[in-house]
Amino acid sequence: MDSLVIPAGRPKLDAERYATPRTAERPGNYTICIRRPPYIEVVGVSVEVTSDGCHVQTRSVAAQLSLEPLVSGR
């Protein structure tokens, strides 16, 4: 298990690359969970990372987040 925290307010987030230290050069199947309140959590995005014999092949993942519905105080 590993995690990656991207600070809030990062400019041009979609133009930057992020990687987790423990996945570097380790092929395998990874499950991605995205948490960012107040958005609905994205869970279980499965990604297979393969190797070319020398290095792992970069994989890109894009997610569109939806806001949590407002809960009334009834």
Backbone as XML, in Angstrom:
<?xml version="1.0"?>
<chain id="A" units="angstrom">
  <residue number="1" name="MET">
    <atom name="N" x="0.852" y="-1.171" z="0.000"/>
    <atom name="CA" x="0.000" y="0.000" z="0.000"/>
    <atom name="C" x="0.893" y="1.228" z="0.000"/>
  </residue>
  <residue number="2" name="ASP">
    <atom name="N" x="0.466" y="2.234" z="-0.729"/>
    <atom name="CA" x="1.210" y="3.479" z="-0.812"/>
    <atom name="C" x="0.202" y="4.593" z="-0.996"/>
  </residue>
  <residue number="3" name="SER">
    <atom name="N" x="0.619" y="5.797" z="-0.773"/>
    <atom name="CA" x="-0.275" y="6.926" z="-0.996"/>
    <atom name="C" x="0.511" y="8.087" z="-1.556"/>
  </residue>
  <residue number="4" name="LEU">
    <atom name="N" x="-0.217" y="8.965" z="-2.205"/>
    <atom name="CA" x="0.364" y="10.148" z="-2.810"/>
    <atom name="C" x="-0.552" y="11.308" z="-2.472"/>
  </residue>
  <residue number="5" name="VAL">
    <atom name="N" x="-0.007" y="12.330" z="-1.871"/>
    <atom name="CA" x="-0.791" y="13.508" z="-1.501"/>
    <atom name="C" x="-0.361" y="14.653" z="-2.401"/>
  </residue>
  <residue number="6" name="ILE">
    <atom name="N" x="-1.334" y="15.221" z="-3.091"/>
    <atom name="CA" x="-1.079" y="16.374" z="-3.946"/>
    <atom name="C" x="-1.661" y="17.588" z="-3.248"/>
  </residue>
  <residue number="7" name="PRO">
    <atom name="N" x="-0.838" y="18.566" z="-2.905"/>
    <atom name="CA" x="-1.327" y="19.739" z="-2.167"/>
    <atom name="C" x="-2.437" y="20.474" z="-2.914"/>
  </residue>
  <residue number="8" name="ALA">
    <atom name="N" x="-3.370" y="21.003" z="-2.148"/>
    <atom name="CA" x="-4.466" y="21.784" z="-2.730"/>
    <atom name="C" x="-3.907" y="23.031" z="-3.401"/>
  </residue>
  <residue number="9" name="GLY">
    <atom name="N" x="-4.574" y="23.460" z="-4.436"/>
    <atom name="CA" x="-4.196" y="24.698" z="-5.091"/>
    <atom name="C" x="-3.006" y="24.598" z="-6.017"/>
  </residue>
  <residue number="10" name="ARG">
    <atom name="N" x="-2.623" y="23.379" z="-6.418"/>
    <atom name="CA" x="-1.499" y="23.239" z="-7.343"/>
    <atom name="C" x="-1.910" y="23.785" z="-8.709"/>
  </residue>
  <residue number="11" name="PRO">
    <atom name="N" x="-1.190" y="24.751" z="-9.244"/>
    <atom name="CA" x="-1.519" y="25.257" z="-10.573"/>
    <atom name="C" x="-1.159" y="24.230" z="-11.644"/>
  </residue>
  <residue number="12" name="LYS">
    <atom name="N" x="-1.934" y="24.178" z="-12.678"/>
    <atom name="CA" x="-1.680" y="23.302" z="-13.825"/>
    <atom name="C" x="-1.469" y="21.852" z="-13.406"/>
  </residue>
  <residue number="13" name="LEU">
    <atom name="N" x="-2.331" y="21.375" z="-12.521"/>
    <atom name="CA" x="-2.218" y="20.017" z="-12.006"/>
    <atom name="C" x="-2.228" y="18.978" z="-13.114"/>
  </residue>
  <residue number="14" name="ASP">
    <atom name="N" x="-3.059" y="19.177" z="-14.144"/>
    <atom name="CA" x="-3.160" y="18.170" z="-15.199"/>
    <atom name="C" x="-1.915" y="18.125" z="-16.084"/>
  </residue>
  <residue number="15" name="ALA">
    <atom name="N" x="-1.049" y="19.106" z="-15.993"/>
    <atom name="CA" x="0.153" y="19.126" z="-16.827"/>
    <atom name="C" x="1.353" y="18.509" z="-16.108"/>
  </residue>
  <residue number="16" name="GLU">
    <atom name="N" x="1.190" y="18.174" z="-14.824"/>
    <atom name="CA" x="2.307" y="17.642" z="-14.042"/>
    <atom name="C" x="2.166" y="16.144" z="-13.860"/>
  </residue>
  <residue number="17" name="ARG">
    <atom name="N" x="3.286" y="15.475" z="-13.605"/>
    <atom name="CA" x="3.277" y="14.039" z="-13.369"/>
    <atom name="C" x="3.563" y="13.771" z="-11.901"/>
  </residue>
  <residue number="18" name="TYR">
    <atom name="N" x="2.881" y="12.772" z="-11.386"/>
    <atom name="CA" x="3.079" y="12.367" z="-10.001"/>
    <atom name="C" x="3.286" y="10.862" z="-9.970"/>
  </residue>
  <residue number="19" name="ALA">
    <atom name="N" x="4.148" y="10.403" z="-9.089"/>
    <atom name="CA" x="4.385" y="8.979" z="-8.917"/>
    <atom name="C" x="4.559" y="8.692" z="-7.437"/>
  </residue>
  <residue number="20" name="THR">
    <atom name="N" x="4.257" y="7.468" z="-7.053"/>
    <atom name="CA" x="4.446" y="7.078" z="-5.667"/>
    <atom name="C" x="5.778" y="6.362" z="-5.542"/>
  </residue>
  <residue number="21" name="PRO">
    <atom name="N" x="6.502" y="6.594" z="-4.456"/>
    <atom name="CA" x="7.843" y="6.010" z="-4.307"/>
    <atom name="C" x="7.874" y="4.490" z="-4.370"/>
  </residue>
  <residue number="22" name="ARG">
    <atom name="N" x="6.883" y="3.825" z="-3.808"/>
    <atom name="CA" x="6.925" y="2.363" z="-3.755"/>
    <atom name="C" x="6.564" y="1.702" z="-5.076"/>
  </residue>
  <residue number="23" name="THR">
    <atom name="N" x="5.943" y="2.412" z="-5.979"/>
    <atom name="CA" x="5.584" y="1.807" z="-7.263"/>
    <atom name="C" x="6.668" y="1.996" z="-8.311"/>
  </residue>
  <residue number="24" name="ALA">
    <atom name="N" x="7.671" y="2.777" z="-8.010"/>
    <atom name="CA" x="8.737" y="3.026" z="-8.982"/>
    <atom name="C" x="9.409" y="1.713" z="-9.372"/>
  </residue>
  <residue number="25" name="GLU">
    <atom name="N" x="9.434" y="1.441" z="-10.646"/>
    <atom name="CA" x="10.089" y="0.259" z="-11.209"/>
    <atom name="C" x="9.512" y="-1.059" z="-10.689"/>
  </residue>
  <residue number="26" name="ARG">
    <atom name="N" x="8.235" y="-1.069" z="-10.326"/>
    <atom name="CA" x="7.599" y="-2.294" z="-9.873"/>
    <atom name="C" x="6.367" y="-2.579" z="-10.710"/>
  </residue>
  <residue number="27" name="PRO">
    <atom name="N" x="6.465" y="-3.452" z="-11.708"/>
    <atom name="CA" x="5.279" y="-3.807" z="-12.478"/>
    <atom name="C" x="4.285" y="-4.548" z="-11.597"/>
  </residue>
  <residue number="28" name="GLY">
    <atom name="N" x="3.026" y="-4.509" z="-11.981"/>
    <atom name="CA" x="1.987" y="-5.222" z="-11.242"/>
    <atom name="C" x="0.643" y="-4.566" z="-11.440"/>
  </residue>
  <residue number="29" name="ASN">
    <atom name="N" x="-0.344" y="-5.052" z="-10.713"/>
    <atom name="CA" x="-1.693" y="-4.493" z="-10.760"/>
    <atom name="C" x="-1.890" y="-3.599" z="-9.546"/>
  </residue>
  <residue number="30" name="TYR">
    <atom name="N" x="-2.372" y="-2.400" z="-9.794"/>
    <atom name="CA" x="-2.570" y="-1.418" z="-8.729"/>
    <atom name="C" x="-4.023" y="-0.973" z="-8.718"/>
  </residue>
  <residue number="31" name="THR">
    <atom name="N" x="-4.554" y="-0.760" z="-7.518"/>
    <atom name="CA" x="-5.901" y="-0.237" z="-7.346"/>
    <atom name="C" x="-5.775" y="1.196" z="-6.862"/>
  </residue>
  <residue number="32" name="ILE">
    <atom name="N" x="-6.441" y="2.099" z="-7.555"/>
    <atom name="CA" x="-6.347" y="3.517" z="-7.229"/>
    <atom name="C" x="-7.647" y="3.977" z="-6.580"/>
  </residue>
  <residue number="33" name="CYS">
    <atom name="N" x="-7.503" y="4.692" z="-5.469"/>
    <atom name="CA" x="-8.631" y="5.332" z="-4.798"/>
    <atom name="C" x="-8.319" y="6.822" z="-4.732"/>
  </residue>
  <residue number="34" name="ILE">
    <atom name="N" x="-9.296" y="7.641" z="-5.081"/>
    <atom name="CA" x="-9.108" y="9.093" z="-5.074"/>
    <atom name="C" x="-10.045" y="9.693" z="-4.045"/>
  </residue>
  <residue number="35" name="ARG">
    <atom name="N" x="-9.473" y="10.428" z="-3.091"/>
    <atom name="CA" x="-10.258" y="11.085" z="-2.033"/>
    <atom name="C" x="-9.916" y="12.567" z="-2.012"/>
  </residue>
  <residue number="36" name="ARG">
    <atom name="N" x="-10.937" y="13.376" z="-2.127"/>
    <atom name="CA" x="-10.742" y="14.831" z="-2.050"/>
    <atom name="C" x="-12.068" y="15.480" z="-1.665"/>
  </residue>
  <residue number="37" name="PRO">
    <atom name="N" x="-12.332" y="15.651" z="-0.346"/>
    <atom name="CA" x="-13.568" y="16.312" z="0.062"/>
    <atom name="C" x="-13.658" y="17.690" z="-0.578"/>
  </residue>
  <residue number="38" name="PRO">
    <atom name="N" x="-14.789" y="18.124" z="-1.005"/>
    <atom name="CA" x="-16.134" y="17.583" z="-0.837"/>
    <atom name="C" x="-16.593" y="16.719" z="-2.016"/>
  </residue>
  <residue number="39" name="TYR">
    <atom name="N" x="-15.698" y="16.089" z="-2.730"/>
    <atom name="CA" x="-16.060" y="15.284" z="-3.890"/>
    <atom name="C" x="-16.350" y="13.840" z="-3.492"/>
  </residue>
  <residue number="40" name="ILE">
    <atom name="N" x="-17.127" y="13.151" z="-4.301"/>
    <atom name="CA" x="-17.424" y="11.735" z="-4.074"/>
    <atom name="C" x="-16.147" y="10.948" z="-4.314"/>
  </residue>
  <residue number="41" name="GLU">
    <atom name="N" x="-15.848" y="10.040" z="-3.409"/>
    <atom name="CA" x="-14.630" y="9.222" z="-3.484"/>
    <atom name="C" x="-14.694" y="8.277" z="-4.688"/>
  </residue>
  <residue number="42" name="VAL">
    <atom name="N" x="-13.611" y="8.190" z="-5.415"/>
    <atom name="CA" x="-13.483" y="7.252" z="-6.533"/>
    <atom name="C" x="-12.674" y="6.067" z="-6.006"/>
  </residue>
  <residue number="43" name="VAL">
    <atom name="N" x="-13.251" y="4.871" z="-6.060"/>
    <atom name="CA" x="-12.616" y="3.690" z="-5.478"/>
    <atom name="C" x="-12.525" y="2.579" z="-6.516"/>
  </residue>
  <residue number="44" name="GLY">
    <atom name="N" x="-11.418" y="1.875" z="-6.491"/>
    <atom name="CA" x="-11.311" y="0.647" z="-7.269"/>
    <atom name="C" x="-10.944" y="0.792" z="-8.724"/>
  </residue>
  <residue number="45" name="VAL">
    <atom name="N" x="-10.296" y="1.874" z="-9.098"/>
    <atom name="CA" x="-9.811" y="2.002" z="-10.465"/>
    <atom name="C" x="-8.590" y="1.101" z="-10.569"/>
  </residue>
  <residue number="46" name="SER">
    <atom name="N" x="-8.659" y="0.086" z="-11.420"/>
    <atom name="CA" x="-7.574" y="-0.884" z="-11.533"/>
    <atom name="C" x="-6.651" y="-0.511" z="-12.692"/>
  </residue>
  <residue number="47" name="VAL">
    <atom name="N" x="-5.350" y="-0.533" z="-12.424"/>
    <atom name="CA" x="-4.355" y="-0.176" z="-13.433"/>
    <atom name="C" x="-3.276" y="-1.259" z="-13.459"/>
  </residue>
  <residue number="48" name="GLU">
    <atom name="N" x="-2.961" y="-1.760" z="-14.648"/>
    <atom name="CA" x="-1.877" y="-2.721" z="-14.795"/>
    <atom name="C" x="-0.641" y="-1.983" z="-15.289"/>
  </residue>
  <residue number="49" name="VAL">
    <atom name="N" x="0.457" y="-2.138" z="-14.567"/>
    <atom name="CA" x="1.726" y="-1.517" z="-14.937"/>
    <atom name="C" x="2.640" y="-2.624" z="-15.447"/>
  </residue>
  <residue number="50" name="THR">
    <atom name="N" x="3.152" y="-2.456" z="-16.658"/>
    <atom name="CA" x="4.011" y="-3.471" z="-17.271"/>
    <atom name="C" x="5.444" y="-2.960" z="-17.387"/>
  </residue>
  <residue number="51" name="SER">
    <atom name="N" x="6.346" y="-3.879" z="-17.663"/>
    <atom name="CA" x="7.758" y="-3.548" z="-17.806"/>
    <atom name="C" x="8.211" y="-3.855" z="-19.223"/>
  </residue>
  <residue number="52" name="ASP">
    <atom name="N" x="9.176" y="-3.074" z="-19.702"/>
    <atom name="CA" x="9.751" y="-3.363" z="-21.018"/>
    <atom name="C" x="11.060" y="-4.141" z="-20.873"/>
  </residue>
  <residue number="53" name="GLY">
    <atom name="N" x="11.316" y="-4.648" z="-19.674"/>
    <atom name="CA" x="12.539" y="-5.383" z="-19.411"/>
    <atom name="C" x="13.601" y="-4.528" z="-18.757"/>
  </residue>
  <residue number="54" name="CYS">
    <atom name="N" x="13.457" y="-3.230" z="-18.878"/>
    <atom name="CA" x="14.419" y="-2.304" z="-18.286"/>
    <atom name="C" x="13.729" y="-1.384" z="-17.276"/>
  </residue>
  <residue number="55" name="HIS">
    <atom name="N" x="12.581" y="-0.851" z="-17.678"/>
    <atom name="CA" x="11.822" y="0.086" z="-16.835"/>
    <atom name="C" x="10.343" y="-0.237" z="-16.949"/>
  </residue>
  <residue number="56" name="VAL">
    <atom name="N" x="9.570" y="0.238" z="-15.968"/>
    <atom name="CA" x="8.121" y="0.095" z="-16.088"/>
    <atom name="C" x="7.606" y="1.117" z="-17.095"/>
  </residue>
  <residue number="57" name="GLN">
    <atom name="N" x="6.497" y="0.782" z="-17.717"/>
    <atom name="CA" x="5.872" y="1.672" z="-18.690"/>
    <atom name="C" x="4.930" y="2.623" z="-17.957"/>
  </residue>
  <residue number="58" name="THR">
    <atom name="N" x="5.079" y="3.908" z="-18.196"/>
    <atom name="CA" x="4.252" y="4.925" z="-17.548"/>
    <atom name="C" x="2.795" y="4.721" z="-17.917"/>
  </residue>
  <residue number="59" name="ARG">
    <atom name="N" x="1.922" y="4.847" z="-16.928"/>
    <atom name="CA" x="0.477" y="4.786" z="-17.156"/>
    <atom name="C" x="-0.119" y="6.106" z="-16.709"/>
  </residue>
  <residue number="60" name="SER">
    <atom name="N" x="-1.084" y="6.598" z="-17.452"/>
    <atom name="CA" x="-1.788" y="7.825" z="-17.091"/>
    <atom name="C" x="-3.216" y="7.475" z="-16.695"/>
  </residue>
  <residue number="61" name="VAL">
    <atom name="N" x="-3.701" y="8.135" z="-15.675"/>
    <atom name="CA" x="-5.060" y="7.923" z="-15.204"/>
    <atom name="C" x="-5.718" y="9.283" z="-15.063"/>
  </residue>
  <residue number="62" name="ALA">
    <atom name="N" x="-6.905" y="9.417" z="-15.602"/>
    <atom name="CA" x="-7.673" y="10.657" z="-15.465"/>
    <atom name="C" x="-8.983" y="10.323" z="-14.766"/>
  </residue>
  <residue number="63" name="ALA">
    <atom name="N" x="-9.423" y="11.193" z="-13.894"/>
    <atom name="CA" x="-10.691" y="10.986" z="-13.188"/>
    <atom name="C" x="-11.460" y="12.288" z="-13.163"/>
  </residue>
  <residue number="64" name="GLN">
    <atom name="N" x="-12.764" y="12.179" z="-13.378"/>
    <atom name="CA" x="-13.630" y="13.343" z="-13.263"/>
    <atom name="C" x="-14.396" y="13.202" z="-11.954"/>
  </residue>
  <residue number="65" name="LEU">
    <atom name="N" x="-14.198" y="14.139" z="-11.052"/>
    <atom name="CA" x="-14.824" y="14.068" z="-9.737"/>
    <atom name="C" x="-16.157" y="14.794" z="-9.724"/>
  </residue>
  <residue number="66" name="SER">
    <atom name="N" x="-17.088" y="14.271" z="-8.911"/>
    <atom name="CA" x="-18.404" y="14.883" z="-8.730"/>
    <atom name="C" x="-18.552" y="15.320" z="-7.281"/>
  </residue>
  <residue number="67" name="LEU">
    <atom name="N" x="-19.199" y="16.459" z="-7.087"/>
    <atom name="CA" x="-19.421" y="16.959" z="-5.725"/>
    <atom name="C" x="-20.405" y="16.072" z="-4.979"/>
  </residue>
  <residue number="68" name="GLU">
    <atom name="N" x="-20.174" y="15.932" z="-3.657"/>
    <atom name="CA" x="-21.118" y="15.222" z="-2.795"/>
    <atom name="C" x="-22.432" y="16.001" z="-2.786"/>
  </residue>
  <residue number="69" name="PRO">
    <atom name="N" x="-23.563" y="15.295" z="-2.779"/>
    <atom name="CA" x="-24.826" y="16.011" z="-2.683"/>
    <atom name="C" x="-24.951" y="16.668" z="-1.303"/>
  </residue>
  <residue number="70" name="LEU">
    <atom name="N" x="-25.594" y="17.841" z="-1.263"/>
    <atom name="CA" x="-25.818" y="18.523" z="0.011"/>
    <atom name="C" x="-26.856" y="17.750" z="0.835"/>
  </residue>
  <residue number="71" name="VAL">
    <atom name="N" x="-26.599" y="17.652" z="2.127"/>
    <atom name="CA" x="-27.518" y="16.962" z="3.027"/>
    <atom name="C" x="-28.240" y="18.016" z="3.854"/>
  </residue>
  <residue number="72" name="SER">
    <atom name="N" x="-29.572" y="17.973" z="3.835"/>
    <atom name="CA" x="-30.336" y="18.970" z="4.601"/>
    <atom name="C" x="-30.314" y="18.595" z="6.081"/>
  </residue>
  <residue number="73" name="GLY">
    <atom name="N" x="-30.527" y="19.563" z="6.936"/>
    <atom name="CA" x="-30.491" y="19.365" z="8.375"/>
    <atom name="C" x="-31.815" y="18.885" z="8.953"/>
  </residue>
  <residue number="74" name="ARG">
    <atom name="N" x="-32.609" y="18.102" z="8.200"/>
    <atom name="CA" x="-33.903" y="17.640" z="8.706"/>
    <atom name="C" x="-33.758" y="16.584" z="9.736"/>
  </residue>
</chain>
